[in-house]
């Protein structure tokens, strides 16, 4: 039992965080944190008789520097309280393994070429340093975005007892083994079948996912072109040369695989998906109403742009001509009435139309400024010479009537006496105009009163209306009483109408494999038996005979429903023929208890009609005799349908 737990600090440096997945039986992997360099790492404890060989292989792998190989950072042993344990520190595993990628969907030929090509280039670089993998499999290749990483270089083979430095597999034989496994990876990516040596080995953990073996014929492994239409001809030829019965020109090194696959494109698992689920690479196009209007044209309802404002040379804008008169009156200078006009100036453009005098000042169209003469009388502008705003003349638009400025007469004194006030011209304020509209308050109040009166009349009419006659006063009751026979009151069963019970349909909520006499039948694939996809399946281990080779009396699959529901038949879609299967309404704890509701043999569509409609929330499909699937005794269960 492991003595490591989350929070344990090894060699005063690596703090364990949580367990990590591994398919090696003699290894225990942890996600950890390097407290000195402040980075995540992966800690792998190795046990068993090959632990020292794994440490030696890790030291050799650390000498190979390639970005497509998982780097070994540290090797050693430590005491965690119950004895010393050997460990290997490496980069954390990122992305998804090839097994996980293929479980989500087969990879297309271009992506298979790119993934295997990158892995082959990495192993070719390692082979140049005398290090070989020798345990290459789908779990040892990971895809992280556009990057392919090969893990377990030399280490996995050492834990499997196949070390190139110790066994007969050396030199050219080790390179040829890696080349063969690389082509097997390409075949697996395209077909989800493994053509290489069997992975049902004791050095792989029992709960690890093992790929199905490839189909074979008299000439060897079934070619890819037979299983995958329109496959890459070069890939198909490479597989035929590698796994054919007579293949003298099979690749002998990872470099031969690189040469056969080159060139390849960028690695992208998304590109392997169907076109309709791939994300769009084009940026979103934003449409605008401005695109429907020509350049320089205005949209309907857009007011014309205001002309630019030109300030006078003094940097201040005069508010009105009356300001000068007010300034002169404040200085005690009488501003006599003047009829001298402001001299006209040239218009800025010939296209500008004449505007009224009131708009000419507001528009402030660009004009050529006329500086005032040095000795011009102040009376011409209706202001004293000291007035701040009287030093500049403001032009009017061409063609507009000449504007005359006059001094303002005193305002009559207010009632009750007092000094007369002088009109301030542009500074005079006027009351804001009253807004004319409909006052909604009387309308709302009137509607409320009408609603209240209507409600009161309705209530009075309901109170004053005669009530319906009772049963005792009804004519039918009187006739029954007159006849001397008492009227029988209906019972609850007679008076109540039958209510329809909503139909309950059997819906599968979960499923699981049953192997009470063994260690499990591919629990990682149990959900594929009811996922609605006939192309996926749950499958059992294969045995040497239909009677499980005497190792088991039977095995099965339990179906659990969302709620108890009536079931009349169970249909099994399989890839198998023959054998014998039974159906019982029982639980996973007692798979063989209860009467047999239906039984039969397997076919591509096996329909098991129950002897009678059965309401239950759990059914067990129990296999007492294995069917044949591609000349082997095991079951492939594609889909379970209840009705």
C-alpha positions in Angstrom: 0.0 0.0 0.0 1.3 3.4 -0.9 2.7 5.6 1.9 2.5 8.7 -0.2 -0.4 11.1 0.3 -1.3 14.6 -0.8 0.9 17.1 1.0 3.9 14.8 1.4 7.2 16.6 0.7 9.9 14.5 -0.9 13.6 15.2 -0.4 12.6 18.6 1.0 11.6 19.7 -2.5 8.8 18.0 -4.3 5.3 18.4 -2.7 2.8 15.8 -3.8 -0.6 17.3 -4.9 -2.8 14.4 -6.2 -2.6 11.1 -7.9 -2.1 11.0 -11.7 -3.2 8.4 -14.2 -0.7 5.7 -15.4 -1.2 2.4 -17.3 2.0 0.8 -15.8 1.3 -1.9 -13.2 4.6 -1.3 -11.3 4.3 2.5 -11.2 2.5 5.0 -9.1 2.2 8.5 -10.6 1.6 11.8 -8.8 1.1 15.4 -9.8 3.6 17.4 -7.7 5.1 20.9 -7.3 8.8 21.7 -7.3 9.1 24.1 -4.4 12.6 25.3 -5.3 12.0 26.2 -9.0 8.2 26.8 -8.5 7.0 24.7 -11.3 4.7 21.6 -11.7 6.3 18.2 -12.1 5.3 14.6 -12.4 6.6 12.1 -9.8 6.6 8.4 -10.7 7.4 5.8 -8.0 8.6 2.6 -9.5 8.5 -0.7 -7.6 9.1 -4.4 -8.3 12.1 -6.3 -9.5 12.8 -3.9 -12.4 12.9 -0.7 -10.4 16.7 -0.3 -10.6 16.6 -0.9 -14.4 13.9 1.8 -14.8 16.2 4.3 -12.9 19.1 3.4 -15.2 16.9 3.8 -18.3 15.7 7.2 -17.0 19.2 8.4 -16.6 20.0 7.5 -20.2 16.8 9.1 -21.4 17.7 12.3 -19.6 20.7 12.7 -22.0 18.4 13.0 -25.0 17.2 16.6 -25.6 14.2 16.9 -27.9 11.0 19.0 -27.4 8.9 16.0 -28.6 10.2 13.8 -25.7 9.1 14.1 -22.1 12.1 15.4 -20.2 13.5 13.5 -17.2 14.4 16.0 -14.5 15.6 14.0 -11.5 16.1 10.3 -10.5 16.7 8.9 -7.0 15.2 7.1 -4.0 13.7 8.3 -0.7 12.3 7.0 2.5 8.6 7.8 3.0 8.4 6.1 6.4 8.1 2.4 5.4 11.2 1.9 3.4 13.0 3.4 0.5 11.1 4.0 -2.8 12.7 4.7 -6.2 11.3 7.7 -8.0 11.6 9.5 -11.4 10.8 13.2 -11.7 9.7 14.3 -15.2 7.8 17.1 -16.9 4.0 17.0 -16.2 2.0 15.2 -18.9 -0.2 17.7 -20.8 -2.8 17.3 -23.4 -4.5 14.0 -24.3 -3.1 10.6 -25.0 -3.7 9.0 -28.4 -6.1 6.6 -26.7 -8.2 9.5 -25.5 -8.1 11.2 -28.9 -9.3 8.1 -30.8 -12.0 7.4 -28.2 -13.5 10.7 -29.3 -13.3 9.9 -33.0 -11.1 8.4 -35.6 -8.2 10.6 -36.8 -8.1 11.4 -40.5 -5.2 10.4 -42.7 -3.4 13.8 -42.7 -3.5 14.1 -39.0 -2.4 10.5 -38.5 0.6 11.2 -40.8 1.4 14.3 -38.8 1.2 12.7 -35.3 3.1 9.6 -36.2 5.7 11.6 -38.2 6.4 13.8 -35.2 6.7 10.8 -32.9 9.0 9.1 -35.4 11.3 12.1 -35.6 11.6 12.2 -31.8 12.5 8.5 -31.6 15.0 8.9 -34.5 16.7 11.6 -32.5 16.8 9.3 -29.4 18.0 6.4 -31.5 21.0 8.5 -32.6 22.0 8.6 -28.9 21.5 4.8 -28.5 18.2 5.1 -26.6 15.1 3.3 -27.8 11.5 3.1 -26.5 10.6 -0.6 -27.0 7.2 -0.1 -25.4 5.5 2.3 -27.8 1.7 2.2 -27.5 -1.2 4.7 -27.8 -0.9 5.7 -24.1 2.8 6.7 -24.6 1.9 9.3 -27.3 0.3 12.6 -26.2 -1.1 15.5 -28.2 -1.0 18.9 -26.6 -2.4 21.4 -29.1 0.0 21.5 -32.0 2.7 19.5 -30.1 3.3 15.7 -30.0 5.1 14.4 -26.9 6.4 10.8 -26.5 6.5 9.6 -22.9 8.3 6.8 -21.1 11.3 6.7 -23.4 13.2 3.6 -22.2 11.6 3.7 -18.8 8.4 1.8 -19.8 10.4 -1.0 -21.5 12.6 -1.4 -18.4 9.5 -1.8 -16.2 8.2 -4.3 -18.7 11.4 -6.3 -18.5 12.4 -5.4 -22.1 15.5 -3.3 -21.7 17.6 -2.8 -24.8 20.8 -2.6 -22.8 20.2 -5.9 -21.0 18.1 -8.2 -23.3 18.6 -9.6 -26.8 16.8 -6.6 -28.3 19.8 -4.4 -29.2 20.9 -2.1 -32.0 19.1 -2.7 -35.2 16.5 -4.9 -33.6 15.4 -2.2 -31.1 15.2 0.4 -33.9 13.1 -2.0 -36.0 10.8 -2.7 -33.1 10.2 1.1 -32.6 9.6 1.5 -36.4 7.0 -1.3 -36.3 5.2 0.2 -33.4 5.1 3.6 -35.0 3.3 2.2 -38.0 1.0 0.4 -35.6 0.2 3.8 -34.1 -0.8 5.1 -37.5 -3.1 2.1 -38.1 -4.6 2.6 -34.6 -5.3 6.3 -35.2 -7.2 5.4 -38.5 -9.1 2.3 -37.4 -9.1 2.1 -33.5 -7.5 -1.3 -33.8 -4.0 -2.3 -32.7 -2.0 -4.4 -35.3 1.2 -4.7 -33.2 2.1 -7.2 -30.4 -0.7 -7.9 -27.9 -0.9 -5.4 -25.1 -2.6 -7.9 -22.7 0.6 -8.1 -20.7 1.1 -8.2 -17.0 3.3 -5.0 -17.0 0.2 -3.0 -18.0 -2.3 -2.2 -15.2 -5.4 -4.3 -15.2 -7.7 -1.2 -15.3 -5.9 0.4 -18.3 -7.6 0.8 -21.6 -6.3 -1.7 -24.1 -7.1 -1.3 -27.8 -8.9 -4.0 -29.7 -6.6 -6.3 -31.8 -6.6 -5.7 -35.6 -8.4 -8.0 -37.9 -6.2 -10.4 -39.9 -6.6 -12.6 -43.0 -4.3 -15.1 -44.8 -2.0 -12.3 -45.8 -1.6 -10.7 -42.4 -3.2 -7.6 -41.0 -6.3 -6.4 -42.9 -5.1 -3.3 -45.0 -6.3 0.1 -44.0 -7.9 0.7 -47.4 -10.2 -2.2 -46.7 -11.5 -0.5 -43.5 -11.2 3.2 -44.3 -12.4 4.5 -47.7 -10.2 6.9 -49.6 -7.3 6.4 -47.3 -3.9 7.9 -48.2 -2.2 5.5 -50.6 1.2 6.0 -49.0 -0.1 5.2 -45.5 -1.8 2.1 -46.9 1.4 1.0 -48.6 3.4 1.6 -45.4 1.0 -0.6 -43.4 1.1 -3.4 -46.0 4.9 -3.4 -46.1 5.1 -3.5 -42.3 2.5 -6.0 -41.3 2.1 -8.1 -44.5 3.0 -11.8 -44.3 5.9 -11.3 -46.8 7.3 -7.8 -46.1 11.1 -7.7 -46.9 11.0 -3.9 -47.4 9.5 -3.1 -44.0 10.9 0.0 -42.2 13.9 -0.8 -40.0 14.3 2.5 -38.2 12.2 5.4 -37.1 14.1 7.4 -39.8 12.5 5.1 -42.5 9.1 6.0 -41.1 9.9 9.7 -41.2 11.0 9.3 -44.9 7.8 7.5 -45.7 5.5 10.0 -44.1 7.3 13.3 -44.9 6.1 15.9 -45.6 3.3 16.3 -43.1 1.3 19.3 -42.0 0.7 21.0 -38.7 -0.7 18.8 -35.9 -4.2 19.7 -34.9 -6.6 17.3 -33.4 -9.5 19.6 -34.3 -8.7 19.2 -38.0 -9.5 15.5 -37.6 -13.1 16.3 -36.7 -15.8 16.5 -39.4 -16.0 19.8 -41.2 -19.4 20.8 -39.8 -18.1 20.7 -36.2 -14.8 22.5 -36.8 -14.7 26.1 -35.5 -14.6 28.8 -38.2 -11.1 30.2 -38.8 -12.5 33.4 -40.5 -13.0 36.4 -38.3 -16.7 37.5 -37.8 -17.9 40.1 -40.3 -19.8 43.0 -38.8 -22.3 44.6 -41.1 -23.1 48.3 -40.8 -25.7 50.5 -42.3 -22.9 52.8 -43.3 -21.9 50.2 -45.9 -25.2 50.9 -47.9 -24.4 54.6 -48.3 -21.9 56.0 -50.7 -18.8 57.8 -49.6 -19.6 61.4 -48.7 -23.4 60.8 -48.6 -25.5 61.3 -45.5 -27.9 58.7 -44.0 -31.6 59.6 -44.2 -32.6 61.9 -41.3 -29.0 63.0 -40.6 -28.8 66.8 -40.1 -26.2 68.6 -42.2 -22.8 69.2 -40.5 -22.4 72.5 -38.8 -19.8 74.9 -40.4 -16.6 75.5 -38.5 -16.5 78.3 -36.0 -13.8 81.0 -36.6 -12.9 82.9 -33.5 -11.9 86.6 -33.8 -8.3 87.5 -33.4 -8.8 88.4 -29.7 -9.7 84.8 -28.9 -13.2 85.7 -27.5 -16.6 85.4 -29.2 -19.0 88.4 -28.8 -22.4 87.4 -27.5 -24.5 90.1 -29.3 -24.3 93.6 -30.6 -26.2 94.9 -27.5 -23.2 93.9 -25.3 -21.3 97.0 -26.6 -24.3 99.3 -25.7 -24.5 97.9 -22.2 -20.8 98.4 -21.7 -21.1 102.0 -22.9 -24.0 102.8 -20.6 -22.0 101.3 -17.7 -19.1 103.7 -18.4 -21.4 106.7 -18.4 -21.1 107.4 -22.1 -24.3 108.0 -24.0 -24.6 105.8 -27.0 -26.4 107.8 -29.6 -28.5 106.0 -32.2 -26.3 105.0 -35.1 -27.4 103.9 -38.5 -23.9 103.1 -39.8 -23.8 99.6 -41.1 -21.2 96.9 -40.6 -19.3 96.8 -43.9 -20.0 93.5 -45.9 -17.3 91.0 -46.5 -16.7 88.4 -49.1 -18.5 85.0 -48.7 -16.2 82.0 -48.1 -17.5 79.9 -51.1 -19.7 80.6 -54.0 -21.8 77.5 -53.2 -23.0 79.0 -49.8 -26.5 80.2 -50.0 -27.7 83.5 -48.4 -29.2 83.0 -44.9 -31.2 85.3 -42.8 -29.3 87.7 -40.4 -30.4 85.7 -37.3 -28.8 82.6 -38.7 -25.7 84.3 -40.1 -24.3 85.0 -36.6 -25.1 81.5 -35.3 -23.6 79.7 -38.2 -20.4 81.6 -38.0 -19.3 80.7 -41.5 -15.6 81.1 -42.2 -14.9 84.6 -43.7 -12.0 86.9 -44.1 -11.8 89.0 -41.0 -11.9 92.8 -41.4 -9.8 94.5 -38.6 -11.3 97.6 -37.3 -9.6 100.9 -38.2 -7.5 102.3 -35.5 -9.4 105.7 -35.2 -12.9 104.4 -36.0 -15.5 106.0 -33.8 -17.0 103.8 -31.1 -20.5 105.0 -32.0 -20.3 102.9 -35.2 -20.4 99.8 -33.1 -22.8 101.1 -30.4 -20.2 100.8 -27.7 -17.6 102.9 -25.8 -14.0 102.8 -27.0 -13.1 100.8 -23.8 -15.6 98.1 -24.5 -13.9 94.7 -24.6 -16.2 93.3 -27.3 -16.3 96.3 -29.6 -12.8 96.0 -31.1 -13.8 93.4 -33.7 -16.2 93.6 -36.6 -18.2 90.4 -37.4 -19.3 89.9 -41.0 -22.7 88.9 -42.2 -23.4 86.4 -45.0 -23.1 87.6 -48.5 -26.5 88.9 -49.9 -28.0 89.3 -46.4 -29.6 92.7 -45.5 -27.2 95.1 -43.8 -27.5 94.9 -40.1 -27.8 98.2 -38.2 -26.9 98.6 -34.6 -28.7 101.1 -32.4 -28.3 102.1 -28.8 -31.0 100.9 -26.5 -33.3 103.4 -24.9 -33.8 103.4 -21.2 -36.6 101.1 -19.9 -39.5 102.9 -18.1 -39.1 103.0 -14.4 -40.9 100.3 -12.5 -44.1 101.0 -10.6 -43.5 102.7 -7.3 -40.6 104.8 -8.5 -36.9 104.1 -8.8 -34.2 104.7 -11.4 -35.0 103.7 -15.0 -33.3 100.5 -16.1 -31.3 100.1 -19.3 -32.1 97.2 -21.6 -29.2 94.7 -21.5 -29.9 93.4 -25.0 -28.3 90.0 -25.3 -28.3 89.4 -21.5 -32.0 90.0 -21.2 -33.8 86.8 -20.0 -37.3 85.8 -20.9 -39.5 83.3 -19.3 -39.5 79.8 -20.7 -42.5 79.0 -22.9 -45.1 76.9 -21.2 -45.3 73.4 -22.5 -48.7 72.6 -24.1 -50.0 69.0 -23.7 -52.6 66.8 -22.2 -52.7 66.3 -18.5 -53.0 62.5 -18.0 -54.1 62.7 -14.3 -57.9 63.2 -15.0 -57.9 60.4 -17.5 -56.3 57.9 -15.1 -58.6 58.9 -12.3 -61.6 58.5 -14.5 -60.6 55.0 -15.6 -60.1 54.0 -11.9 -63.6 55.2 -11.0 -65.1 53.3 -13.9 -63.4 50.1 -12.9 -64.4 50.5 -9.2 -68.1 51.0 -10.3 -68.0 48.0 -12.6 -66.6 45.8 -9.9 -69.2 47.0 -7.4 -72.1 46.3 -9.8 -70.7 42.8 -10.5 -70.5 42.0 -6.8 -74.1 43.2 -6.2 -75.4 41.2 -9.1 -73.8 38.0 -7.8 -75.2 38.6 -4.3 -78.7 39.3 -5.5 -78.9 36.5 -8.0 -81.0 33.4 -6.9 -78.9 30.4 -5.9 -79.3 27.0 -7.6 -81.8 24.6 -6.0 -80.4 22.0 -3.7 -80.6 18.3 -4.3 -83.3 17.8 -1.7 -85.5 20.5 -3.5 -84.9 19.3 -7.0 -87.8 17.8 -9.0 -86.0 14.5 -9.3 -85.6 14.2 -5.6 -89.3 15.1 -5.0 -90.5 12.5 -7.4 -88.3 9.8 -5.8 -89.6 10.9 -2.4 -93.2 10.8 -3.6 -92.7 7.3 -5.0 -91.6 6.1 -1.6 -88.2 5.1 -2.8 -85.2 6.9 -1.3 -82.7 8.2 -3.8 -79.4 6.5 -3.6 -76.4 8.9 -3.4 -73.6 7.9 -5.8 -70.5 6.5 -4.1 -67.0 8.0 -4.5 -66.1 5.4 -7.1 -69.2 6.1 -9.2 -69.0 9.9 -9.0 -65.3 10.2 -9.7 -64.2 9.9 -13.3 -61.3 7.6 -14.0 -58.1 9.5 -14.3 -55.5 8.6 -16.9 -52.2 7.4 -15.5 -49.3 9.0 -17.4 -47.4 6.5 -19.4 -44.0 5.7 -18.0 -41.3 4.8 -20.5 -38.2 2.8 -19.6 -35.2 5.2 -19.8 -31.7 3.8 -19.0 -29.9 6.0 -16.5 -26.7 3.9 -16.1 -25.2 0.5 -17.0 -22.3 -1.5 -15.7 -20.4 -4.8 -16.5 -20.9 -7.7 -14.1 -17.9 -10.1 -13.6 -18.3 -11.5 -10.1 -15.8 -14.2 -10.6 -13.2 -12.1 -12.3 -11.5 -8.7 -12.3 -13.8 -6.8 -14.6 -14.8 -6.7 -18.3 -13.5 -3.4 -19.7 -15.3 -1.0 -17.3 -14.1 2.0 -19.3 -16.4 1.2 -22.2 -19.7 0.4 -20.3 -21.3 3.6 -21.3 -21.0 2.7 -25.0 -23.7 0.1 -24.7 -26.5 2.7 -24.3 -25.0 5.9 -25.8 -27.3 5.9 -28.8 -24.4 5.3 -31.2 -24.5 1.9 -32.9 -20.9 2.3 -34.1 -19.5 2.1 -30.5 -19.7 -0.9 -28.3 -18.9 -2.5 -24.9 -17.0 -5.7 -25.2 -15.8 -8.5 -23.0 -12.4 -10.2 -22.8 -11.9 -13.1 -25.2 -11.6 -16.7 -24.0 -10.5 -19.9 -25.5 -14.0 -21.4 -25.7 -17.7 -20.5 -25.4 -17.7 -21.9 -21.8 -15.2 -19.1 -20.7 -12.4 -21.8 -20.8 -13.8 -23.0 -17.4 -12.7 -19.8 -15.7 -16.2 -18.4 -15.2 -19.8 -19.6 -15.0 -21.0 -16.5 -16.7 -20.8 -12.7 -16.9 -23.3 -10.0 -17.7 -24.4 -6.4 -17.9 -26.8 -4.6 -15.6 -29.2 -1.9 -16.7 -30.6 0.6 -14.2 -33.6 2.8 -15.1 -34.4 6.3 -14.0 -37.6 5.0 -12.4 -39.6 1.7 -12.3 -41.2 1.3 -15.7 -42.9 -1.5 -17.6 -40.7 -3.5 -20.0 -42.0 -6.0 -22.6 -38.9 -6.6 -24.7 -35.2 -5.9 -24.8 -33.3 -5.6 -28.1 -29.5 -6.1 -28.2 -27.5 -4.9 -31.2 -24.2 -6.8 -31.4 -21.3 -7.7 -33.6 -21.5 -11.3 -32.4 -23.3 -14.6 -33.4 -24.3 -17.6 -31.3 -23.9 -18.1 -27.5 -26.7 -17.9 -25.0 -28.1 -15.0 -23.0 -30.7 -14.6 -20.2 -32.7 -11.6 -18.9 -33.8 -11.2 -15.3 -35.4 -8.4 -13.3 -32.8 -8.3 -10.5 -29.9 -6.1 -9.2 -26.2 -6.1 -9.7 -25.7 -7.6 -6.3 -27.7 -10.7 -7.2 -27.3 -11.1 -11.0 -28.6 -14.7 -11.2 -31.6 -14.4 -8.7 -35.1 -14.4 -9.9 -36.9 -16.1 -12.8 -35.6 -16.0 -16.3 -37.9 -13.6 -18.2 -36.4 -14.2 -21.7 -33.5 -16.0 -23.2 -31.9 -16.7 -26.6 -28.8 -16.5 -28.7 -26.9 -13.5 -30.0 -27.2 -12.1 -33.5 -26.8 -8.7 -35.2 -30.2 -7.7 -33.7 -31.3 -9.9 -30.8 -34.9 -9.3 -29.7 -35.7 -10.8 -26.3 -39.5 -10.8 -25.7 -40.3 -11.0 -22.0 -42.9 -13.7 -21.0 -45.0 -10.9 -19.5 -44.8 -7.2 -19.0 -42.5 -6.6 -16.1 -42.2 -3.4 -14.0 -38.8 -2.9 -12.5 -36.0 -0.4 -12.2 -33.1 -2.8 -12.9 -32.5 -5.6 -15.4 -29.6 -8.0 -15.8 -28.4 -9.4 -19.1 -26.6 -12.6 -18.1 -24.3 -14.4 -20.6 -24.0 -18.1 -19.9 -22.3 -19.0 -23.2 -20.0 -16.7 -25.2 -20.8 -15.9 -28.8 -18.3 -15.8 -31.6 -16.9 -12.4 -32.8 -14.5 -12.5 -35.8 -13.5 -16.1 -35.0 -12.9 -15.4 -31.3 -15.1 -16.1 -28.3 -16.1 -12.7 -26.8 -19.1 -10.3 -27.0 -19.3 -6.9 -28.7 -22.5 -5.2 -27.4 -23.3 -2.1 -29.5 -26.6 -0.9 -28.2 -29.4 -1.9 -25.7 -33.0 -0.8 -26.5 -35.9 -1.2 -24.1 -39.5 -1.2 -25.1 
